[in-house]
């Protein structure tokens, strides 16, 4: 399992932590964890498509660092509709 799975598990835990009257802090942290899960999933999928093969580990690490939250947000907003 990837890091994004751990973040989704954390988001679900935080969102359901106080089922009757959830605290704003728990809900905000859950949304944040879910956002980072999506970010890491998209990065992992993109990197896997760009750098394949057993010797591409260093390249994959470099590519992961090249992704920018702000730029990804801007692109996702532009493709929304």
Phi and psi restraints in degrees (range 20) as a CNS / XPLOR table:
assign (resid 1 and name C) (resid 2 and name N)
       (resid 2 and name CA) (resid 2 and name C) 1.0 -90.9 20.0 2
assign (resid 2 and name N) (resid 2 and name CA)
       (resid 2 and name C) (resid 3 and name N) 1.0 173.7 20.0 2
assign (resid 2 and name C) (resid 3 and name N)
       (resid 3 and name CA) (resid 3 and name C) 1.0 -58.9 20.0 2
assign (resid 3 and name N) (resid 3 and name CA)
       (resid 3 and name C) (resid 4 and name N) 1.0 -34.6 20.0 2
assign (resid 3 and name C) (resid 4 and name N)
       (resid 4 and name CA) (resid 4 and name C) 1.0 -63.7 20.0 2
assign (resid 4 and name N) (resid 4 and name CA)
       (resid 4 and name C) (resid 5 and name N) 1.0 -31.9 20.0 2
assign (resid 4 and name C) (resid 5 and name N)
       (resid 5 and name CA) (resid 5 and name C) 1.0 -65.8 20.0 2
assign (resid 5 and name N) (resid 5 and name CA)
       (resid 5 and name C) (resid 6 and name N) 1.0 -40.8 20.0 2
assign (resid 5 and name C) (resid 6 and name N)
       (resid 6 and name CA) (resid 6 and name C) 1.0 -62.1 20.0 2
assign (resid 6 and name N) (resid 6 and name CA)
       (resid 6 and name C) (resid 7 and name N) 1.0 -40.1 20.0 2
assign (resid 6 and name C) (resid 7 and name N)
       (resid 7 and name CA) (resid 7 and name C) 1.0 -67.5 20.0 2
assign (resid 7 and name N) (resid 7 and name CA)
       (resid 7 and name C) (resid 8 and name N) 1.0 -38.3 20.0 2
assign (resid 7 and name C) (resid 8 and name N)
       (resid 8 and name CA) (resid 8 and name C) 1.0 -65.1 20.0 2
assign (resid 8 and name N) (resid 8 and name CA)
       (resid 8 and name C) (resid 9 and name N) 1.0 -42.4 20.0 2
assign (resid 8 and name C) (resid 9 and name N)
       (resid 9 and name CA) (resid 9 and name C) 1.0 -58.6 20.0 2
assign (resid 9 and name N) (resid 9 and name CA)
       (resid 9 and name C) (resid 10 and name N) 1.0 -42.6 20.0 2
assign (resid 9 and name C) (resid 10 and name N)
       (resid 10 and name CA) (resid 10 and name C) 1.0 -64.9 20.0 2
assign (resid 10 and name N) (resid 10 and name CA)
       (resid 10 and name C) (resid 11 and name N) 1.0 -41.5 20.0 2
assign (resid 10 and name C) (resid 11 and name N)
       (resid 11 and name CA) (resid 11 and name C) 1.0 -61.8 20.0 2
assign (resid 11 and name N) (resid 11 and name CA)
       (resid 11 and name C) (resid 12 and name N) 1.0 -44.1 20.0 2
assign (resid 11 and name C) (resid 12 and name N)
       (resid 12 and name CA) (resid 12 and name C) 1.0 -63.5 20.0 2
assign (resid 12 and name N) (resid 12 and name CA)
       (resid 12 and name C) (resid 13 and name N) 1.0 -40.6 20.0 2
assign (resid 12 and name C) (resid 13 and name N)
       (resid 13 and name CA) (resid 13 and name C) 1.0 -62.7 20.0 2
assign (resid 13 and name N) (resid 13 and name CA)
       (resid 13 and name C) (resid 14 and name N) 1.0 -46.9 20.0 2
assign (resid 13 and name C) (resid 14 and name N)
       (resid 14 and name CA) (resid 14 and name C) 1.0 -66.3 20.0 2
assign (resid 14 and name N) (resid 14 and name CA)
       (resid 14 and name C) (resid 15 and name N) 1.0 -39.1 20.0 2
assign (resid 14 and name C) (resid 15 and name N)
       (resid 15 and name CA) (resid 15 and name C) 1.0 -68.5 20.0 2
assign (resid 15 and name N) (resid 15 and name CA)
       (resid 15 and name C) (resid 16 and name N) 1.0 -29.4 20.0 2
assign (resid 15 and name C) (resid 16 and name N)
       (resid 16 and name CA) (resid 16 and name C) 1.0 -103.6 20.0 2
assign (resid 16 and name N) (resid 16 and name CA)
       (resid 16 and name C) (resid 17 and name N) 1.0 8.4 20.0 2
assign (resid 16 and name C) (resid 17 and name N)
       (resid 17 and name CA) (resid 17 and name C) 1.0 -62.4 20.0 2
assign (resid 17 and name N) (resid 17 and name CA)
       (resid 17 and name C) (resid 18 and name N) 1.0 -42.3 20.0 2
assign (resid 17 and name C) (resid 18 and name N)
       (resid 18 and name CA) (resid 18 and name C) 1.0 -122.5 20.0 2
assign (resid 18 and name N) (resid 18 and name CA)
       (resid 18 and name C) (resid 19 and name N) 1.0 83.3 20.0 2
assign (resid 18 and name C) (resid 19 and name N)
       (resid 19 and name CA) (resid 19 and name C) 1.0 -63.2 20.0 2
assign (resid 19 and name N) (resid 19 and name CA)
       (resid 19 and name C) (resid 20 and name N) 1.0 -31.5 20.0 2
assign (resid 19 and name C) (resid 20 and name N)
       (resid 20 and name CA) (resid 20 and name C) 1.0 -81.5 20.0 2
assign (resid 20 and name N) (resid 20 and name CA)
       (resid 20 and name C) (resid 21 and name N) 1.0 -44.8 20.0 2
assign (resid 20 and name C) (resid 21 and name N)
       (resid 21 and name CA) (resid 21 and name C) 1.0 -142.7 20.0 2
assign (resid 21 and name N) (resid 21 and name CA)
       (resid 21 and name C) (resid 22 and name N) 1.0 83.4 20.0 2
assign (resid 21 and name C) (resid 22 and name N)
       (resid 22 and name CA) (resid 22 and name C) 1.0 -66.0 20.0 2
assign (resid 22 and name N) (resid 22 and name CA)
       (resid 22 and name C) (resid 23 and name N) 1.0 141.2 20.0 2
assign (resid 22 and name C) (resid 23 and name N)
       (resid 23 and name CA) (resid 23 and name C) 1.0 -76.6 20.0 2
assign (resid 23 and name N) (resid 23 and name CA)
       (resid 23 and name C) (resid 24 and name N) 1.0 145.1 20.0 2
assign (resid 23 and name C) (resid 24 and name N)
       (resid 24 and name CA) (resid 24 and name C) 1.0 -57.9 20.0 2
assign (resid 24 and name N) (resid 24 and name CA)
       (resid 24 and name C) (resid 25 and name N) 1.0 -38.1 20.0 2
assign (resid 24 and name C) (resid 25 and name N)
       (resid 25 and name CA) (resid 25 and name C) 1.0 -62.6 20.0 2
assign (resid 25 and name N) (resid 25 and name CA)
       (resid 25 and name C) (resid 26 and name N) 1.0 -41.3 20.0 2
assign (resid 25 and name C) (resid 26 and name N)
       (resid 26 and name CA) (resid 26 and name C) 1.0 -65.3 20.0 2
assign (resid 26 and name N) (resid 26 and name CA)
       (resid 26 and name C) (resid 27 and name N) 1.0 -43.1 20.0 2
assign (resid 26 and name C) (resid 27 and name N)
       (resid 27 and name CA) (resid 27 and name C) 1.0 -66.4 20.0 2
assign (resid 27 and name N) (resid 27 and name CA)
       (resid 27 and name C) (resid 28 and name N) 1.0 -41.4 20.0 2
assign (resid 27 and name C) (resid 28 and name N)
       (resid 28 and name CA) (resid 28 and name C) 1.0 -66.0 20.0 2
assign (resid 28 and name N) (resid 28 and name CA)
       (resid 28 and name C) (resid 29 and name N) 1.0 -40.5 20.0 2
assign (resid 28 and name C) (resid 29 and name N)
       (resid 29 and name CA) (resid 29 and name C) 1.0 -67.4 20.0 2
assign (resid 29 and name N) (resid 29 and name CA)
       (resid 29 and name C) (resid 30 and name N) 1.0 -33.7 20.0 2
assign (resid 29 and name C) (resid 30 and name N)
       (resid 30 and name CA) (resid 30 and name C) 1.0 -64.8 20.0 2
assign (resid 30 and name N) (resid 30 and name CA)
       (resid 30 and name C) (resid 31 and name N) 1.0 -44.3 20.0 2
assign (resid 30 and name C) (resid 31 and name N)
       (resid 31 and name CA) (resid 31 and name C) 1.0 -64.0 20.0 2
assign (resid 31 and name N) (resid 31 and name CA)
       (resid 31 and name C) (resid 32 and name N) 1.0 -41.7 20.0 2
assign (resid 31 and name C) (resid 32 and name N)
       (resid 32 and name CA) (resid 32 and name C) 1.0 -62.7 20.0 2
assign (resid 32 and name N) (resid 32 and name CA)
       (resid 32 and name C) (resid 33 and name N) 1.0 -44.8 20.0 2
assign (resid 32 and name C) (resid 33 and name N)
       (resid 33 and name CA) (resid 33 and name C) 1.0 -63.0 20.0 2
assign (resid 33 and name N) (resid 33 and name CA)
       (resid 33 and name C) (resid 34 and name N) 1.0 -39.9 20.0 2
assign (resid 33 and name C) (resid 34 and name N)
       (resid 34 and name CA) (resid 34 and name C) 1.0 -65.0 20.0 2
assign (resid 34 and name N) (resid 34 and name CA)
       (resid 34 and name C) (resid 35 and name N) 1.0 -40.5 20.0 2
assign (resid 34 and name C) (resid 35 and name N)
       (resid 35 and name CA) (resid 35 and name C) 1.0 -60.5 20.0 2
assign (resid 35 and name N) (resid 35 and name CA)
       (resid 35 and name C) (resid 36 and name N) 1.0 -47.8 20.0 2
assign (resid 35 and name C) (resid 36 and name N)
       (resid 36 and name CA) (resid 36 and name C) 1.0 -66.8 20.0 2
assign (resid 36 and name N) (resid 36 and name CA)
       (resid 36 and name C) (resid 37 and name N) 1.0 -31.4 20.0 2
assign (resid 36 and name C) (resid 37 and name N)
       (resid 37 and name CA) (resid 37 and name C) 1.0 -61.9 20.0 2
assign (resid 37 and name N) (resid 37 and name CA)
       (resid 37 and name C) (resid 38 and name N) 1.0 -46.3 20.0 2
assign (resid 37 and name C) (resid 38 and name N)
       (resid 38 and name CA) (resid 38 and name C) 1.0 -63.5 20.0 2
assign (resid 38 and name N) (resid 38 and name CA)
       (resid 38 and name C) (resid 39 and name N) 1.0 -44.1 20.0 2
assign (resid 38 and name C) (resid 39 and name N)
       (resid 39 and name CA) (resid 39 and name C) 1.0 -57.3 20.0 2
assign (resid 39 and name N) (resid 39 and name CA)
       (resid 39 and name C) (resid 40 and name N) 1.0 -49.3 20.0 2
assign (resid 39 and name C) (resid 40 and name N)
       (resid 40 and name CA) (resid 40 and name C) 1.0 -68.7 20.0 2
assign (resid 40 and name N) (resid 40 and name CA)
       (resid 40 and name C) (resid 41 and name N) 1.0 -34.5 20.0 2
assign (resid 40 and name C) (resid 41 and name N)
       (resid 41 and name CA) (resid 41 and name C) 1.0 -63.6 20.0 2
assign (resid 41 and name N) (resid 41 and name CA)
       (resid 41 and name C) (resid 42 and name N) 1.0 -47.4 20.0 2
assign (resid 41 and name C) (resid 42 and name N)
       (resid 42 and name CA) (resid 42 and name C) 1.0 -61.9 20.0 2
assign (resid 42 and name N) (resid 42 and name CA)
       (resid 42 and name C) (resid 43 and name N) 1.0 -42.3 20.0 2
assign (resid 42 and name C) (resid 43 and name N)
       (resid 43 and name CA) (resid 43 and name C) 1.0 -63.8 20.0 2
assign (resid 43 and name N) (resid 43 and name CA)
       (resid 43 and name C) (resid 44 and name N) 1.0 -47.2 20.0 2
assign (resid 43 and name C) (resid 44 and name N)
       (resid 44 and name CA) (resid 44 and name C) 1.0 -59.9 20.0 2
assign (resid 44 and name N) (resid 44 and name CA)
       (resid 44 and name C) (resid 45 and name N) 1.0 -42.7 20.0 2
assign (resid 44 and name C) (resid 45 and name N)
       (resid 45 and name CA) (resid 45 and name C) 1.0 -65.9 20.0 2
assign (resid 45 and name N) (resid 45 and name CA)
       (resid 45 and name C) (resid 46 and name N) 1.0 -42.6 20.0 2
assign (resid 45 and name C) (resid 46 and name N)
       (resid 46 and name CA) (resid 46 and name C) 1.0 -64.6 20.0 2
assign (resid 46 and name N) (resid 46 and name CA)
       (resid 46 and name C) (resid 47 and name N) 1.0 -45.0 20.0 2
assign (resid 46 and name C) (resid 47 and name N)
       (resid 47 and name CA) (resid 47 and name C) 1.0 -64.9 20.0 2
assign (resid 47 and name N) (resid 47 and name CA)
       (resid 47 and name C) (resid 48 and name N) 1.0 -39.9 20.0 2
assign (resid 47 and name C) (resid 48 and name N)
       (resid 48 and name CA) (resid 48 and name C) 1.0 -62.8 20.0 2
assign (resid 48 and name N) (resid 48 and name CA)
       (resid 48 and name C) (resid 49 and name N) 1.0 -33.4 20.0 2
assign (resid 48 and name C) (resid 49 and name N)
       (resid 49 and name CA) (resid 49 and name C) 1.0 -77.1 20.0 2
assign (resid 49 and name N) (resid 49 and name CA)
       (resid 49 and name C) (resid 50 and name N) 1.0 -25.0 20.0 2
assign (resid 49 and name C) (resid 50 and name N)
       (resid 50 and name CA) (resid 50 and name C) 1.0 -91.3 20.0 2
assign (resid 50 and name N) (resid 50 and name CA)
       (resid 50 and name C) (resid 51 and name N) 1.0 -35.6 20.0 2
assign (resid 50 and name C) (resid 51 and name N)
       (resid 51 and name CA) (resid 51 and name C) 1.0 -126.3 20.0 2
assign (resid 51 and name N) (resid 51 and name CA)
       (resid 51 and name C) (resid 52 and name N) 1.0 100.7 20.0 2
assign (resid 51 and name C) (resid 52 and name N)
       (resid 52 and name CA) (resid 52 and name C) 1.0 -111.1 20.0 2
assign (resid 52 and name N) (resid 52 and name CA)
       (resid 52 and name C) (resid 53 and name N) 1.0 160.3 20.0 2
assign (resid 52 and name C) (resid 53 and name N)
       (resid 53 and name CA) (resid 53 and name C) 1.0 101.8 20.0 2
assign (resid 53 and name N) (resid 53 and name CA)
       (resid 53 and name C) (resid 54 and name N) 1.0 160.9 20.0 2
assign (resid 53 and name C) (resid 54 and name N)
       (resid 54 and name CA) (resid 54 and name C) 1.0 -66.1 20.0 2
assign (resid 54 and name N) (resid 54 and name CA)
       (resid 54 and name C) (resid 55 and name N) 1.0 -26.8 20.0 2
assign (resid 54 and name C) (resid 55 and name N)
       (resid 55 and name CA) (resid 55 and name C) 1.0 -93.4 20.0 2
assign (resid 55 and name N) (resid 55 and name CA)
       (resid 55 and name C) (resid 56 and name N) 1.0 10.7 20.0 2
assign (resid 55 and name C) (resid 56 and name N)
       (resid 56 and name CA) (resid 56 and name C) 1.0 -96.8 20.0 2
assign (resid 56 and name N) (resid 56 and name CA)
       (resid 56 and name C) (resid 57 and name N) 1.0 11.2 20.0 2
assign (resid 56 and name C) (resid 57 and name N)
       (resid 57 and name CA) (resid 57 and name C) 1.0 -57.3 20.0 2
assign (resid 57 and name N) (resid 57 and name CA)
       (resid 57 and name C) (resid 58 and name N) 1.0 -46.9 20.0 2
assign (resid 57 and name C) (resid 58 and name N)
       (resid 58 and name CA) (resid 58 and name C) 1.0 -65.1 20.0 2
assign (resid 58 and name N) (resid 58 and name CA)
       (resid 58 and name C) (resid 59 and name N) 1.0 -39.0 20.0 2
assign (resid 58 and name C) (resid 59 and name N)
       (resid 59 and name CA) (resid 59 and name C) 1.0 -64.7 20.0 2
assign (resid 59 and name N) (resid 59 and name CA)
       (resid 59 and name C) (resid 60 and name N) 1.0 -41.5 20.0 2
assign (resid 59 and name C) (resid 60 and name N)
       (resid 60 and name CA) (resid 60 and name C) 1.0 -60.7 20.0 2
assign (resid 60 and name N) (resid 60 and name CA)
       (resid 60 and name C) (resid 61 and name N) 1.0 -41.6 20.0 2
assign (resid 60 and name C) (resid 61 and name N)
       (resid 61 and name CA) (resid 61 and name C) 1.0 -61.7 20.0 2
assign (resid 61 and name N) (resid 61 and name CA)
       (resid 61 and name C) (resid 62 and name N) 1.0 -42.7 20.0 2
assign (resid 61 and name C) (resid 62 and name N)
       (resid 62 and name CA) (resid 62 and name C) 1.0 -65.1 20.0 2
assign (resid 62 and name N) (resid 62 and name CA)
       (resid 62 and name C) (resid 63 and name N) 1.0 -42.7 20.0 2
assign (resid 62 and name C) (resid 63 and name N)
       (resid 63 and name CA) (resid 63 and name C) 1.0 -63.6 20.0 2
assign (resid 63 and name N) (resid 63 and name CA)
       (resid 63 and name C) (resid 64 and name N) 1.0 -40.1 20.0 2
assign (resid 63 and name C) (resid 64 and name N)
       (resid 64 and name CA) (resid 64 and name C) 1.0 -58.1 20.0 2
assign (resid 64 and name N) (resid 64 and name CA)
       (resid 64 and name C) (resid 65 and name N) 1.0 -38.3 20.0 2
assign (resid 64 and name C) (resid 65 and name N)
       (resid 65 and name CA) (resid 65 and name C) 1.0 -73.0 20.0 2
assign (resid 65 and name N) (resid 65 and name CA)
       (resid 65 and name C) (resid 66 and name N) 1.0 -15.9 20.0 2
assign (resid 65 and name C) (resid 66 and name N)
       (resid 66 and name CA) (resid 66 and name C) 1.0 -80.2 20.0 2
assign (resid 66 and name N) (resid 66 and name CA)
       (resid 66 and name C) (resid 67 and name N) 1.0 -16.7 20.0 2
assign (resid 66 and name C) (resid 67 and name N)
       (resid 67 and name CA) (resid 67 and name C) 1.0 -78.1 20.0 2
assign (resid 67 and name N) (resid 67 and name CA)
       (resid 67 and name C) (resid 68 and name N) 1.0 137.7 20.0 2
assign (resid 67 and name C) (resid 68 and name N)
       (resid 68 and name CA) (resid 68 and name C) 1.0 -120.7 20.0 2
assign (resid 68 and name N) (resid 68 and name CA)
       (resid 68 and name C) (resid 69 and name N) 1.0 128.6 20.0 2
assign (resid 68 and name C) (resid 69 and name N)
       (resid 69 and name CA) (resid 69 and name C) 1.0 -56.1 20.0 2
assign (resid 69 and name N) (resid 69 and name CA)
       (resid 69 and name C) (resid 70 and name N) 1.0 -47.5 20.0 2
assign (resid 69 and name C) (resid 70 and name N)
       (resid 70 and name CA) (resid 70 and name C) 1.0 -62.9 20.0 2
assign (resid 70 and name N) (resid 70 and name CA)
       (resid 70 and name C) (resid 71 and name N) 1.0 -42.8 20.0 2
assign (resid 70 and name C) (resid 71 and name N)
       (resid 71 and name CA) (resid 71 and name C) 1.0 -67.1 20.0 2
assign (resid 71 and name N) (resid 71 and name CA)
       (resid 71 and name C) (resid 72 and name N) 1.0 -40.8 20.0 2
assign (resid 71 and name C) (resid 72 and name N)
       (resid 72 and name CA) (resid 72 and name C) 1.0 -64.4 20.0 2
assign (resid 72 and name N) (resid 72 and name CA)
       (resid 72 and name C) (resid 73 and name N) 1.0 -37.4 20.0 2
assign (resid 72 and name C) (resid 73 and name N)
       (resid 73 and name CA) (resid 73 and name C) 1.0 -65.1 20.0 2
assign (resid 73 and name N) (resid 73 and name CA)
       (resid 73 and name C) (resid 74 and name N) 1.0 -42.6 20.0 2
assign (resid 73 and name C) (resid 74 and name N)
       (resid 74 and name CA) (resid 74 and name C) 1.0 -62.5 20.0 2
assign (resid 74 and name N) (resid 74 and name CA)
       (resid 74 and name C) (resid 75 and name N) 1.0 -43.9 20.0 2
assign (resid 74 and name C) (resid 75 and name N)
       (resid 75 and name CA) (resid 75 and name C) 1.0 -65.7 20.0 2
assign (resid 75 and name N) (resid 75 and name CA)
       (resid 75 and name C) (resid 76 and name N) 1.0 -41.9 20.0 2
assign (resid 75 and name C) (resid 76 and name N)
       (resid 76 and name CA) (resid 76 and name C) 1.0 -66.8 20.0 2
assign (resid 76 and name N) (resid 76 and name CA)
       (resid 76 and name C) (resid 77 and name N) 1.0 -34.2 20.0 2
assign (resid 76 and name C) (resid 77 and name N)
       (resid 77 and name CA) (resid 77 and name C) 1.0 -67.5 20.0 2
assign (resid 77 and name N) (resid 77 and name CA)
       (resid 77 and name C) (resid 78 and name N) 1.0 -36.0 20.0 2
assign (resid 77 and name C) (resid 78 and name N)
       (resid 78 and name CA) (resid 78 and name C) 1.0 -72.3 20.0 2
assign (resid 78 and name N) (resid 78 and name CA)
       (resid 78 and name C) (resid 79 and name N) 1.0 -27.1 20.0 2
assign (resid 78 and name C) (resid 79 and name N)
       (resid 79 and name CA) (resid 79 and name C) 1.0 -92.0 20.0 2
assign (resid 79 and name N) (resid 79 and name CA)
       (resid 79 and name C) (resid 80 and name N) 1.0 -4.7 20.0 2
assign (resid 79 and name C) (resid 80 and name N)
       (resid 80 and name CA) (resid 80 and name C) 1.0 -64.0 20.0 2
assign (resid 80 and name N) (resid 80 and name CA)
       (resid 80 and name C) (resid 81 and name N) 1.0 -32.5 20.0 2
